[in-house]
């Protein structure tokens, strides 16, 4: 399992930065509720507006608690106990500070209904870090037997409460002067000179982007600067909350709309047009995709990291232009709000449709100008200084296909292997990895796998994959779990002669050790055959060797398929959304009463889209692996699939029969998919009035399923292509049915073979073991 402990200061701060993204993720919904509620639109009943405003305000009012829980979860790998400990510790902190403040005569204000010293989100972040530290220190803590109930993870909330009391006393003494400094900075940023504050913010924030530490710099500006009393009499802080509460001085960070929606898309077009003609088509797709992402969502890293390391001069220019955008926006009194980022979605929801923005017309005037400015500056700099922007660099080296199987496996290998990874996290646009040895990082391999850039500082690594980063993190976690080393196999099943043979082995993470151990079993079996006249021990050793080899092959096959599944699943999911959109459009056209020719063309398109949808579903099936095996009565399963296809077979007078009975430990859903493919193909290949037989047989250590039809089979010269993806011999087919069937059979450690002779075509599925043997194998893997 991957540890969540960060490596070094950079690793710690990048984990904190990633943890801060969790509460930020809830702000769009909270901002929408608060903004729409306070706008009191005429078409929304007053009581609904009031409820919406209260719901959104509740989130902003409790941001310190949300930050406390989020930071604790982020620093402990999302362990729920740390979140509970953080919530308890924050409540204790508030009560403690309130008690000490009353004793010292310090002014208090209500927070979560408790009179206390308001430390804002900073207090929440401190408590979250404290709870995470205590969890990592005490979640395995032991107590005497009579107190054992309170040991381990249950001890963490207890010790967190006591630690929060100490922190509360300390903050009650230290926070008043700190708060005075924050108030002074807040007044300067929000009232005295917001233009300079926003300009400084914009410059520093862009310069911190490469290191992923900008989330920390965002906190005081988003959640602390300025104070405003909303319509309900609540005191709110921070540029975001004050904007939604109707504070006209808020919205000083709206200048980012200029460079996120207009400037960087202009830069992306300049990079595309500056690429050599023979590479422009490739660069165009990447750059226009990044431009659209920046325009709609305000996520800028896909564009920025395209030139950050290859042309750092451009990034310095970009940071200056971004800072200037804030200066210009505040100079013309353009105040715009946001929750997630300054993109088109936030602009529409919270400014165009909202009622708190002012100076919005300046965005329409200055935005296109800023886009042209970025285009001109980037185009000139790229051509004048021959900068190595995308398309102008040397041809990238290809990553050898043998490095790893599947994207997740390749990513793990590029990060130095499973043993080198000590922490795994992700934010909106980047994978954040803590490693033991940064020398093991293969940055070129990561870029070949899709990373826009790779940042390595000490034991912390950031690979910028854009919005796909969170999915990649989940895929890597799943891969590491599926590829983890099984528990040692301490004892083989008792042989039938009554003798007990113990096979002791070490961890099996090293493939060389695994193959050596199997070779040792081969030698042991050979020696036993020589030494024993009657062969009883010989048989036992040979059976143990065969079971061991089958288990090892099954595990290795599972690793390969898990890697393949990670890639296939991502591709299939990306295809499904546009296919659904096309289907809906064609369905709408079909209902419009088209002329006969157009109607036929639409129907042809619908059939092709349906075929694509079946292809995507087949890809998704390949991506799945059986999460649980159970005893499957194959006779019942085959009978159910035959009934399912009765109409398909009956339309051509084809009979489908099942002979024999058997059962096996397997995934029933996956075997049903295999049977549907094989029986369906047999029906399609059979002549009218033909016969399809499904035979179930049990052989030593094998369960065999045979599907036989009277079709002509495929030409002999094409037989070797039969199980290749996208090979098909029938119109309208996806060419994935047999490929998927063989993959699903391989997941179970089995095989799928084809034969044709004497007017008879046969597909044979061989699955290893019986239900009882499979359960023993699973038990040995699980320990």
C-alpha positions in Angstrom: 0.0 0.0 0.0 1.2 3.5 -0.8 2.0 5.5 2.3 0.7 9.0 2.5 3.8 10.5 4.3 5.3 13.3 2.3 9.0 13.5 1.7 10.8 16.7 2.6 9.4 20.2 2.9 8.3 20.5 -0.7 6.5 17.2 -0.4 4.7 18.4 2.7 3.7 21.7 1.2 2.5 20.1 -2.0 0.3 17.8 0.0 -1.1 20.7 1.9 -1.7 22.5 -1.4 -3.5 19.5 -2.7 -5.6 19.2 0.5 -6.8 22.8 0.1 -8.5 21.9 -3.2 -11.1 19.8 -1.5 -12.9 22.7 0.3 -12.4 24.9 -2.8 -14.3 22.3 -4.8 -17.5 23.0 -2.8 -17.4 26.7 -3.4 -19.0 26.8 -6.8 -22.2 25.2 -5.5 -22.1 27.4 -2.4 -21.5 30.5 -4.4 -24.3 29.7 -6.8 -26.8 29.2 -4.0 -25.7 32.4 -2.2 -25.5 34.5 -5.3 -28.9 33.4 -6.7 -30.5 33.6 -3.3 -29.3 37.2 -2.6 -30.2 38.3 -6.2 -33.9 37.6 -5.4 -34.9 37.0 -9.0 -38.6 37.7 -9.7 -39.2 34.3 -11.1 -37.9 32.6 -7.9 -40.3 32.7 -4.9 -39.0 34.7 -2.0 -38.9 31.8 0.4 -36.8 29.8 -2.0 -34.4 32.6 -2.5 -34.1 33.0 1.3 -33.4 29.2 1.7 -30.8 29.3 -1.1 -29.0 32.3 0.5 -29.0 30.6 3.9 -27.7 27.3 2.4 -24.9 29.0 0.6 -24.1 31.2 3.5 -23.8 28.2 5.8 -21.0 26.8 3.7 -19.0 30.1 3.7 -19.7 30.6 7.5 -18.2 27.2 8.3 -15.2 27.2 6.0 -12.7 27.0 8.9 -14.3 23.6 9.9 -14.4 22.4 6.3 -10.7 23.3 5.9 -9.8 21.5 9.2 -11.4 18.3 8.0 -10.1 18.6 4.4 -6.5 19.2 5.5 -6.6 16.2 7.9 -8.0 14.0 5.2 -5.5 15.3 2.6 -2.5 14.5 4.9 -3.6 11.0 6.0 -4.8 9.5 2.7 -8.5 10.4 3.3 -8.7 8.3 6.5 -12.1 9.0 8.0 -10.8 8.9 11.6 -8.6 11.9 11.0 -11.6 13.9 9.7 -13.6 13.1 12.9 -10.6 13.9 15.0 -10.2 17.3 13.2 -13.9 18.2 13.7 -13.7 17.4 17.4 -10.4 19.2 17.8 -11.7 22.3 16.1 -14.8 22.5 18.4 -12.5 22.0 21.4 -10.1 24.7 20.0 -13.0 27.2 19.8 -14.2 26.5 23.3 -10.7 26.7 24.7 -9.9 30.0 23.0 -13.2 31.4 24.1 -12.5 30.5 27.8 -9.0 31.9 27.8 -10.1 35.1 26.0 -12.8 35.7 28.6 -10.2 35.3 31.4 -7.8 37.7 29.6 -10.4 40.2 28.6 -9.9 39.7 24.8 -12.8 40.5 22.5 -14.6 37.5 21.1 -17.0 36.8 18.3 -19.4 33.9 17.7 -18.0 31.1 15.5 -20.3 28.0 15.1 -22.3 29.4 18.0 -19.3 29.6 20.4 -18.0 32.9 21.7 -14.3 32.7 20.8 -11.4 34.3 19.0 -12.0 34.1 15.3 -8.9 32.6 13.6 -10.6 32.1 10.3 -9.5 29.4 7.9 -6.0 29.6 9.3 -7.2 28.1 12.5 -8.9 25.3 10.6 -5.8 24.6 8.6 -3.7 24.4 11.8 -6.2 22.0 13.4 -6.3 19.8 10.3 -2.5 19.6 10.3 -2.5 18.8 14.0 -5.1 16.0 13.6 -3.2 14.5 10.7 0.1 14.5 12.7 -1.7 12.9 15.7 -3.3 10.3 13.4 0.0 9.3 11.8 1.6 9.1 15.2 -1.0 7.3 17.3 -3.3 5.3 15.0 -1.5 2.1 16.1 -1.0 3.2 19.7 -1.4 0.4 22.3 -3.0 0.6 25.8 -3.2 -2.0 28.6 -5.7 -4.7 28.0 -8.5 -3.3 30.2 -8.3 -0.1 28.1 -7.8 -1.8 24.8 -11.2 -0.5 23.5 -9.7 3.0 23.4 -6.4 2.0 21.7 -5.4 2.4 18.0 -7.6 4.5 15.8 -10.1 5.2 18.6 -7.3 6.9 20.6 -6.7 9.6 17.9 -9.9 11.7 18.5 -9.2 11.5 22.3 -5.6 12.7 22.0 -6.6 15.3 19.4 -9.1 16.9 21.8 -6.4 17.2 24.5 -3.9 18.6 22.0 -6.5 21.1 20.7 -6.9 22.4 24.3 -3.1 23.1 24.3 -3.3 24.7 20.9 -6.3 26.8 22.0 -4.4 28.2 25.0 -1.4 29.0 22.8 -3.4 30.7 20.0 -5.4 32.7 22.6 -2.2 34.3 23.6 -0.5 34.5 20.2 -3.3 35.2 17.8 -4.4 38.7 18.8 -1.1 40.3 17.6 -1.1 38.0 14.5 -4.7 39.0 13.8 -3.7 42.7 14.1 -1.2 42.1 11.3 -3.7 40.2 9.2 -6.2 43.0 9.7 -3.7 45.6 8.6 -2.9 43.6 5.5 -6.6 43.0 4.9 -7.4 46.7 5.1 -4.5 47.5 2.7 -5.6 44.8 0.2 -9.4 45.4 0.4 -9.7 49.2 1.1 -6.5 51.2 1.0 -4.8 49.9 -2.2 -6.7 46.9 -3.7 -5.1 47.6 -7.1 -1.5 47.1 -5.8 -2.7 44.1 -3.7 -4.3 42.4 -6.7 -1.2 43.1 -8.9 1.1 41.6 -6.3 -1.3 38.6 -5.9 -1.3 38.0 -9.7 2.5 38.0 -10.1 3.2 35.8 -7.1 0.4 33.4 -7.9 1.6 32.8 -11.5 5.2 32.3 -10.2 4.1 29.7 -7.7 2.1 27.7 -10.4 5.1 25.6 -11.5 5.6 24.4 -7.9 1.9 23.8 -7.2 2.1 26.0 -4.1 -0.3 28.7 -5.4 -3.2 27.2 -3.4 -1.5 28.3 -0.2 -1.0 31.8 -1.5 -4.7 31.9 -2.5 -5.9 31.4 1.1 -5.6 34.9 2.5 -6.9 36.6 -0.6 -9.8 34.2 -1.1 -10.9 33.8 2.5 -9.4 36.5 4.7 -8.9 40.0 3.2 -11.7 42.5 4.0 -14.7 42.4 6.3 -18.3 42.8 5.4 -21.7 42.5 7.2 -24.2 40.6 5.0 -27.9 41.1 4.8 -28.4 38.6 7.6 -26.1 40.5 9.9 -23.3 37.9 9.6 -19.6 39.0 9.3 -17.9 37.6 6.3 -14.3 37.6 5.2 -12.4 37.1 2.0 -12.8 38.4 -1.5 -15.0 35.4 -2.6 -17.5 35.5 0.3 -17.7 39.3 0.4 -18.5 39.4 -3.4 -21.4 37.1 -2.9 -22.6 38.9 0.2 -22.9 42.1 -2.0 -19.8 44.0 -0.9 -19.1 46.4 -3.8 -15.4 46.6 -3.0 -14.9 42.9 -3.4 -14.1 41.2 -6.7 -10.6 42.6 -7.0 -9.2 39.4 -8.5 -11.5 39.6 -11.5 -8.6 40.7 -13.7 -7.7 37.1 -14.1 -10.6 36.8 -16.5 -8.6 38.8 -19.0 -5.7 36.4 -19.3 -7.5 33.2 -18.6 -10.4 33.6 -21.1 -8.6 35.7 -23.7 -4.8 36.0 -23.2 -3.8 32.4 -22.9 -6.1 31.2 -25.7 -4.3 33.9 -27.8 -1.0 32.5 -26.7 -2.1 28.9 -27.6 -3.0 30.1 -31.1 0.4 31.8 -31.5 2.1 28.6 -30.4 0.1 26.6 -33.0 0.7 29.0 -35.8 4.4 29.2 -35.0 4.9 25.4 -35.4 6.4 24.1 -38.6 3.7 23.4 -41.2 4.1 19.6 -41.1 3.5 19.6 -37.3 0.7 22.2 -37.1 -2.1 19.6 -37.2 -0.7 17.8 -34.2 0.0 21.0 -32.2 -3.4 22.5 -33.2 -5.3 19.7 -31.4 -3.3 20.1 -28.2 -3.3 23.9 -28.1 -6.9 24.4 -29.1 -8.0 21.9 -26.5 -6.0 23.8 -23.8 -7.4 27.1 -25.1 -11.0 25.8 -24.7 -10.2 24.5 -21.2 -8.8 27.8 -20.2 -11.7 29.8 -21.8 -14.4 27.7 -20.2 -13.0 26.6 -16.8 -10.1 28.9 -16.1 -7.7 25.9 -15.8 -4.5 27.2 -17.4 -1.9 24.6 -16.7 -2.3 22.7 -20.0 -1.2 25.8 -21.9 1.3 27.1 -19.4 3.2 23.9 -19.0 3.4 23.5 -22.8 6.0 26.3 -22.8 7.1 26.7 -19.1 10.2 24.5 -19.3 11.0 24.7 -23.0 10.7 28.5 -23.1 10.9 29.9 -19.6 11.3 33.4 -21.0 7.7 33.2 -22.2 6.5 32.2 -18.8 8.2 35.2 -17.2 6.5 37.4 -19.8 3.2 35.6 -19.1 3.5 36.2 -15.3 4.1 39.9 -15.9 1.1 40.2 -18.3 -1.1 38.3 -15.8 -0.1 40.7 -13.0 -0.8 43.7 -15.4 -4.3 42.3 -16.1 -5.1 42.7 -12.4 -3.7 46.2 -12.4 -5.7 47.2 -15.4 -9.0 45.7 -14.2 -8.8 47.5 -10.8 -7.8 50.7 -12.6 -11.1 50.7 -14.6 -13.1 49.5 -11.5 -13.9 46.1 -13.0 -15.0 43.9 -10.1 -15.9 40.3 -11.0 -16.5 37.3 -8.7 -15.7 33.6 -9.0 -15.6 30.5 -7.0 -13.5 27.8 -8.7 -11.5 29.9 -11.3 -12.0 32.8 -13.6 -13.4 31.0 -16.6 -16.4 31.3 -18.8 -18.6 29.1 -16.6 -18.0 31.3 -13.5 -18.4 34.4 -15.6 -21.8 33.3 -16.8 -23.2 32.0 -13.5 -21.9 34.6 -11.0 -21.5 37.7 -13.1 -23.6 37.8 -16.2 -26.6 36.1 -14.4 -25.7 37.5 -11.0 -26.3 41.0 -9.7 -23.1 41.8 -7.8 -20.6 42.3 -10.7 -19.8 45.8 -12.0 -17.6 47.0 -14.8 -18.5 43.8 -16.8 -18.5 45.8 -20.0 -14.8 46.4 -19.6 -14.2 42.7 -19.9 -15.9 42.8 -23.4 -13.7 45.7 -24.4 -10.4 44.7 -22.8 -10.7 40.9 -23.3 -10.2 40.7 -27.1 -7.4 43.3 -26.8 -5.7 41.2 -24.3 -6.0 38.1 -26.5 -4.4 40.0 -29.4 -1.6 41.3 -27.1 -0.8 37.8 -26.0 -0.8 36.5 -29.6 1.5 39.3 -30.8 3.9 39.0 -27.9 4.1 35.2 -28.0 4.4 35.0 -31.8 7.1 37.6 -31.9 9.1 36.0 -29.0 8.8 32.5 -30.4 10.0 33.5 -33.9 12.6 36.1 -32.8 14.3 34.0 -30.3 13.6 30.6 -31.9 11.9 29.3 -28.7 11.3 25.5 -28.4 7.5 25.7 -28.1 5.4 22.6 -29.0 6.0 21.6 -32.6 9.4 23.3 -32.7 11.2 20.9 -30.4 13.3 17.9 -31.5 11.4 14.7 -32.3 10.5 13.1 -28.9 12.1 9.7 -28.1 9.6 6.8 -28.0 9.2 4.9 -24.7 10.0 1.3 -25.3 6.8 -0.8 -25.3 8.4 -3.3 -22.9 8.8 -0.9 -20.1 5.4 -1.5 -18.7 2.0 -2.8 -19.8 -0.8 -0.3 -19.7 -0.8 3.4 -18.8 -0.9 2.9 -15.1 2.0 0.4 -15.1 4.0 2.7 -17.4 3.3 5.7 -15.0 4.4 3.7 -12.0 7.6 2.6 -13.9 8.3 6.2 -14.9 8.0 7.3 -11.2 10.8 4.8 -10.4 8.6 1.8 -9.6 6.2 0.9 -6.9 9.0 0.7 -4.3 10.1 4.3 -5.0 6.6 5.8 -4.5 5.9 6.9 -0.9 2.9 9.3 -1.5 0.3 9.7 -4.2 -2.1 12.6 -4.5 -3.7 14.8 -7.2 -5.3 18.2 -7.6 -7.2 19.6 -10.6 -4.3 19.5 -13.1 -1.4 17.5 -11.7 -0.3 14.3 -10.1 1.6 14.9 -6.9 4.0 12.1 -6.0 6.4 11.7 -3.1 9.3 9.5 -3.9 12.3 8.0 -2.0 14.8 8.7 -4.8 14.1 11.5 -7.3 17.0 10.1 -9.5 14.6 7.3 -10.5 12.1 9.6 -12.2 12.0 9.3 -15.9 10.7 12.7 -17.0 10.8 11.9 -20.7 8.7 8.8 -20.2 6.1 10.8 -18.3 6.0 13.4 -21.1 5.6 10.6 -23.6 2.7 9.3 -21.5 0.9 12.7 -21.8 2.4 14.9 -19.1 2.7 18.5 -20.2 5.6 19.0 -17.8 7.3 17.4 -14.8 8.5 19.3 -11.8 11.0 17.6 -9.4 12.0 19.3 -6.1 13.7 17.1 -3.6 11.5 14.1 -2.9 8.4 15.8 -4.4 7.3 15.2 -8.0 4.5 16.9 -9.9 3.4 15.6 -13.4 1.0 17.9 -15.1 -1.6 15.8 -16.9 -4.4 18.4 -16.9 -8.0 17.6 -15.7 -7.3 13.8 -16.2 -5.0 13.9 -13.1 -7.6 12.8 -10.6 -8.6 9.8 -12.8 -5.0 8.8 -13.3 -4.4 8.9 -9.5 -7.3 6.5 -9.0 -6.1 4.3 -11.9 -2.6 4.1 -10.4 -4.0 3.3 -6.9 -6.1 0.5 -8.4 -3.1 -0.8 -10.4 -0.9 -0.8 -7.3 -3.5 -2.7 -5.3 -4.0 -5.3 -8.1 -0.2 -5.6 -8.6 0.6 -5.8 -5.0 2.6 -8.8 -3.7 0.4 -11.7 -2.4 0.9 -13.1 1.0 3.3 -16.0 1.3 2.0 -19.5 0.6 3.0 -21.2 3.8 1.4 -24.6 3.2 0.1 -26.5 0.3 -3.1 -28.5 0.5 -2.8 -31.9 2.2 -2.0 -34.6 -0.3 -4.4 -37.5 -0.7 -1.9 -40.0 0.8 -2.2 -38.2 4.2 1.3 -36.8 4.1 1.7 -33.1 4.7 4.2 -31.2 2.5 5.2 -27.7 3.7 6.3 -25.3 1.0 7.8 -22.2 2.7 8.4 -19.2 0.5 9.3 -15.5 0.9 7.6 -12.4 -0.6 6.9 -12.7 -4.3 7.2 -9.1 -5.5 10.4 -9.9 -7.5 9.7 -11.7 -10.8 13.2 -13.2 -10.8 12.6 -14.7 -7.3 9.2 -16.0 -8.4 10.7 -17.8 -11.5 13.5 -19.1 -9.3 11.1 -20.5 -6.8 9.1 -22.2 -9.5 12.3 -23.7 -10.9 13.1 -25.0 -7.4 9.7 -26.8 -7.3 10.5 -28.3 -10.7 13.8 -29.7 -9.4 12.2 -30.9 -6.2 9.5 -32.8 -8.2 12.2 -34.3 -10.5 14.3 -35.5 -7.5 11.2 -36.9 -5.8 10.3 -39.0 -8.9 13.8 -40.6 -8.8 13.8 -41.2 -5.1 10.3 -42.7 -4.7 9.5 -46.1 -6.1 5.7 -45.9 -5.6 5.2 -42.3 -6.7 3.0 -41.0 -3.9 5.3 -38.1 -3.0 6.0 -37.6 -6.7 2.4 -36.9 -7.4 2.1 -34.6 -4.4 5.1 -32.5 -5.4 4.0 -32.4 -9.1 0.5 -31.3 -8.1 1.9 -28.6 -5.8 4.2 -27.4 -8.6 1.3 -27.2 -11.1 -0.9 -25.3 -8.6 1.9 -22.9 -7.9 2.7 -22.3 -11.5 -1.0 -21.8 -12.3 -1.4 -19.3 -9.5 1.7 -17.3 -10.6 0.6 -17.2 -14.2 -2.9 -16.1 -13.1 -1.4 -13.3 -11.0 0.9 -12.1 -13.8 -2.0 -12.3 -16.3 -4.1 -10.2 -13.9 -1.4 -7.5 -13.8 -1.2 -7.3 -17.5 -4.9 -7.1 -18.0 -5.2 -4.5 -15.1 -2.8 -2.3 -17.0 -4.6 -2.8 -20.3 -7.9 -2.1 -18.5 -6.7 1.3 -17.2 -6.0 2.5 -20.7 -9.0 1.0 -22.4 -11.4 2.3 -19.7 -10.3 5.8 -20.2 -10.6 5.7 -24.0 -14.0 4.1 -23.9 -15.4 6.6 -21.4 -14.1 9.5 -23.5 -15.8 8.0 -26.5 -19.1 7.4 -24.9 -20.1 11.0 -24.2 -19.8 12.2 -27.9 -21.5 9.1 -29.1 -24.4 9.7 -26.8 -24.6 13.3 -28.1 -24.7 12.1 -31.7 -27.3 9.5 -30.9 -29.6 12.2 -29.4 -29.1 14.5 -32.4 -29.9 11.7 -34.9 -33.0 10.7 -32.9 -34.1 14.3 -33.0 -33.6 14.5 -36.8 -35.5 11.2 -37.3 -38.6 12.7 -35.6 -38.7 15.8 -37.9 -40.4 14.1 -40.9 -37.5 14.2 -43.3 -37.8 13.4 -47.0 -37.2 9.7 -47.9 -33.6 10.2 -49.0 -32.6 12.1 -45.9 -34.5 9.7 -43.7 -32.5 6.8 -45.1 -29.2 8.6 -44.6 -30.2 9.4 -41.0 -31.1 5.7 -40.4 -27.8 4.6 -41.9 -26.0 7.0 -39.5 -28.0 5.7 -36.5 -27.0 2.1 -37.4 -23.3 3.1 -37.6 -23.5 5.0 -34.3 -25.2 2.0 -32.7 -22.3 -0.1 -33.9 -19.9 2.3 -32.3 -21.8 2.2 -29.1 -21.5 -1.6 -29.1 -17.8 -1.3 -29.7 -17.4 1.1 -26.8 -19.3 -1.3 -24.5 -17.0 -4.1 -25.6 -14.0 -2.0 -24.7 -15.5 -1.3 -21.3 -15.9 -5.0 -20.7 -12.2 -5.6 -21.5 -11.4 -2.9 -18.9 -13.3 -4.7 -16.1 -11.7 -7.4 -13.9 -13.7 -9.8 -11.7 -13.9 -8.3 -8.2 -15.5 -11.5 -6.8 -15.7 -15.1 -7.8 -18.5 -17.4 -6.8 -19.6 -20.9 -7.5 -21.4 -20.8 -10.9 -23.7 -23.5 -12.0 -22.8 -23.6 -15.7 -25.9 -25.6 -16.7 -28.2 -22.9 -15.3 -26.1 -20.1 -16.8 -26.1 -21.7 -20.3 -29.8 -22.4 -20.1 -30.4 -18.8 -19.2 -28.3 -17.5 -22.2 -30.1 -19.9 -24.6 -33.5 -18.6 -23.4 -32.2 -15.1 -24.0 -31.3 -15.9 -27.6 -34.4 -18.1 -28.3 -36.0 -15.5 -30.7 -32.7 -14.9 -32.5 -32.3 -18.6 -33.2 -36.0 -19.4 -33.8 -36.3 -16.8 -36.5 -34.1 -19.1 -38.7 -35.2 -22.4 -37.3 -32.0 -23.0 -35.5 -32.0 -25.3 -32.4 -29.6 -24.6 -29.5 -29.0 -27.5 -27.1 -27.1 -27.9 -23.9 -25.4 -31.2 -23.0 -23.8 -32.1 -19.6 -23.4 -30.3 -16.3 -20.5 -28.6 -14.5 -19.8 -25.8 -12.1 -16.8 -23.5 -11.6 -15.7 -20.6 -9.3 -15.8 -17.5 -11.6 -17.5 -14.2 -12.3 -21.0 -15.1 -13.5 -21.4 -11.8 -15.4 -18.2 -12.3 -17.3 -18.9 -15.9 -18.3 -22.4 -14.8 -19.4 -20.7 -12.3 -21.7 -18.4 -15.0 -23.1 -21.4 -17.3 -23.7 -23.4 -14.6 -25.4 -20.5 -13.9 -27.8 -19.8 -17.6 -28.6 -23.4 -18.8 -28.8 -24.5 -15.7 -30.8 -21.7 -16.2 -33.3 -22.6 -19.9 -33.6 -26.2 -18.9 -34.4 -25.2 -16.3 -37.0 -22.7 -18.8 -38.6 -25.2 -21.7 -38.8 -27.3 -22.5 -41.8 -31.1 -22.1 -41.6 -32.5 -25.1 -39.6 -29.0 -25.9 -38.2 -28.0 -27.1 -34.7 -25.8 -25.4 -32.1 -24.6 -27.6 -29.2 -23.1 -26.3 -26.0 -21.2 -29.1 -24.1 -20.2 -28.9 -20.4 -17.5 -31.3 -19.3 -15.2 -31.8 -16.3 -11.7 -33.0 -16.9 -8.8 -33.3 -14.3 -8.2 -29.8 -13.0 -10.2 -28.3 -15.8 -13.8 -27.3 -16.6 -14.5 -27.3 -20.3 -17.2 -25.4 -22.3 -17.5 -26.3 -26.0 -19.7 -24.4 -28.4 -20.2 -26.3 -31.7 -22.0 -25.2 -34.9 -22.4 -26.4 -38.5 -21.1 -23.3 -40.1 -18.3 -23.0 -42.6 -15.8 -21.3 -40.2 -13.3 -18.8 -41.5 -10.8 -19.4 -44.2 -7.7 -21.2 -43.0 -5.4 -18.3 -43.9 -7.4 -16.0 -41.6 -7.8 -18.3 -38.6 -4.7 -16.8 -36.9 -6.4 -13.4 -36.9 -9.7 -14.6 -35.4 -8.9 -13.4 -31.9 -7.3 -10.1 -32.9 -9.2 -6.9 -32.1 -11.4 -5.5 -34.9 -11.2 -8.6 -37.0 -14.7 -9.5 -38.2 -16.2 -11.6 -41.0 -19.8 -10.3 -40.8 -21.3 -7.0 -41.8 -22.1 -4.6 -38.9 -19.8 -6.5 -36.4 -17.4 -4.6 -34.1 -14.7 -7.2 -34.4 -14.3 -7.3 -30.7 -16.5 -10.2 -29.6 -13.9 -13.0 -29.7 -11.1 -10.6 -28.6 -13.2 -9.7 -25.5 -14.2 -13.4 -24.9 -10.6 -14.5 -24.9 -9.6 -11.6 -22.6 -12.3 -12.4 -20.1 -11.3 -16.1 -20.2 -7.7 -15.2 -19.6 -8.7 -13.1 -16.6 -9.9 -16.4 -15.0 -6.6 -18.1 -15.9 -8.2 -20.0 -18.8 -8.0 -20.3 -22.6 -10.3 -20.0 -25.6 -9.4 -22.0 -28.8 -10.9 -22.4 -32.3 -11.1 -25.5 -34.5 -12.9 -26.4 -37.7 -13.1 -29.8 -39.3 -15.5 -31.9 -41.2 -18.2 -29.2 -41.5 -18.1 -28.4 -37.8 -16.8 -25.3 -36.1 -15.9 -25.5 -32.4 -14.9 -22.9 -29.8 -13.5 -24.4 -26.6 -13.2 -22.6 -23.3 -11.0 -24.2 -20.7 -11.2 -22.9 -17.1 -8.7 -24.2 -14.5 -9.8 -25.9 -11.4 -13.0 -26.8 -9.7 -14.9 -24.5 -7.3 -13.2 -26.1 -4.3 -9.7 -25.7 -5.8 -10.3 -22.1 -6.8 -11.4 -21.3 -3.3 -8.1 -22.7 -2.0 -6.1 -20.6 -4.4 -8.0 -17.5 -3.4 -7.5 -18.3 0.2 -3.7 -18.8 -0.2 -3.4 -15.4 -2.0 -5.4 -13.6 0.7 -3.3 -15.2 3.4 
